[in-house]
Amino acid sequence: MTNIIYTILGIIVFIVLISIRQINQYENGVRFRLGKYVGIMKPGWRLVWPIFYFYKKVDLRVKAVDVPNQEAITKDNISVSVNAVIYYKVREADKAVLEVEDFYYAISQLAQTTMRNAVGQVDLDELLSQRDRVSENIRSIIDKASDPWGIKVDNVELKDITLPEEMKRVIGKQAEAEREKRAIIIKAEGEVIAAENLAKAARTLSEAKGALHLRTLQSINDISSDKSNTIVFAVPLEILRAFEALGKKFSGENKSEDK
C-alpha cells in the first residue's frame, strides 16, 4: 500500500515538474485549453497541464524588419530601387497569435507593398529631399493596417535609394548647372553693387571742386611707380573749358585796348 502511495505521489510530482513553464520578463504567453483561448500568461513560472492546455510565447521587444530592395516607379515615371528597415513591437500578444498566422512574415510583406505604393505617389525630387516625410507616410499606413494584429509600428527608415546610371548623370548635370547659375547670379549682384558704388564716387567727385583733379594726380602717382608703364594722359574736360574761358577773357581785353 505504501509503495502505491509513493508511486502516485511520484507521478504527481513528475507531472507538476513537467507542467512548469517559464515566461520571461520580455514575453507573454497565450494560453489555450482544449484548443480554446483562455487568457494571457504573465512573466514568471506558470503551470501548463499537458494534454489539456497549450501555450505560445510571444516576444514583446522591439523588432527590426529589413525590407529588401523593392523596384518602384515614382510619380514622374522614374524607376528606383528602395529598401528600408521597420521597427515594431507586439502590443497585444493574444491578437498577434489569434488574428494572423505569422505576424513577422505579414509585417514584411505589408511593408514591401506599402513602400512601393508610397514611392509611386511622389516625384523623384520629393523622394530624395523629403525622405523623412515619405518614411512617416509609410509608417502610418503600416501601423493602421497592422493594428488589428495587436502590433505597434514605431518607426520606418528608408535606408538606400538607388537610381539608374543615366539618371545619376542627369542629376549630376542638373546640380552643375544649378551651381553655375548661382555663380552667375552672385557675380551679377557684385557687379551691380560695384556699379552703384562707382556711381556714388563719380557724383562725389563731380560735386566737389578740384576733387577730380586730385584723383587724377593720385592715379598718375600710383602708376608712375612702375617705370615699365606707358602713361597716356587724358586732359579732363574741365581743364579745357578753363583754358577756353581764359582765352575768351584775354581776347576780350585785347579788343578793348585796341579801341
Phi, psi and omega in degrees: 000316180298319180297324180293319179297314179299323180294317179295317178298319179298319179296318180297314179299320180296317180295320178297317182297316181284351179268350181285129177234141180255126175253120182286167185299327184267014183234161166231150178249132177263116187262140176234141174241116183053039177086357182253135180294130182235351179155179181257136176262119181280169181301146180129190176272131181227150178266125176235101184292130180298157179073309184276328185241152176216148180218160178223128179279144176231124179281126182264001181286162178293132179246151177245126178248120178272110180278121183293170181304132179239127176279126181219162179241125182288175182297330178265026171062046176243128182279129179225159175244124187232138170228161187208172174230137183243133177249122181214168176212155179280122180267325180229108186295324182295319178293324181296335179266320187275329189264342182217144184290310180222096187294330179296313179293321181296318179296318180298315180292320178297320180296320181296312181293320180296320181295318178297318180294320181293320178295324180290350181263359182232158174282165180298316180300319179291323179296321182280323186269335183238053182297323181296320180293320177295319178298318180293324177297316178296317181300315182295323180293313181294320181297319179292319181290328183267000180300320176297343178271002182073031184243138178246120178269116183276319186200151173228129180237122173283118185274302185229139173237109185259129181253156173297155184299319181294327178288326175298320179294320179296316180295323177297317178294322178296318179295320179296317178297323179294321178294318178297320178300314179296322180296317180295319180296316180296319179296317179296319178297323177295321178293323177297316180296318179297318179296319178297319179293321177295322178295319177298317179296320180296318178296320180296316180293324181285331181279332181268127181293131178079354182294321181294323179293318179296321179293324178293316179296321178297318179296319179296320179296320179294319182288326185290349179293337177256114186289343181282349181278142172256122185260123172257109187269120176261123182285127180299149181298329180296323180293317179299318178295325178296316177298321180295319179295319178296321180296318179295323181295314181294321180294324177294321179293320179296320179294323179292325179290324180294328178287000000 
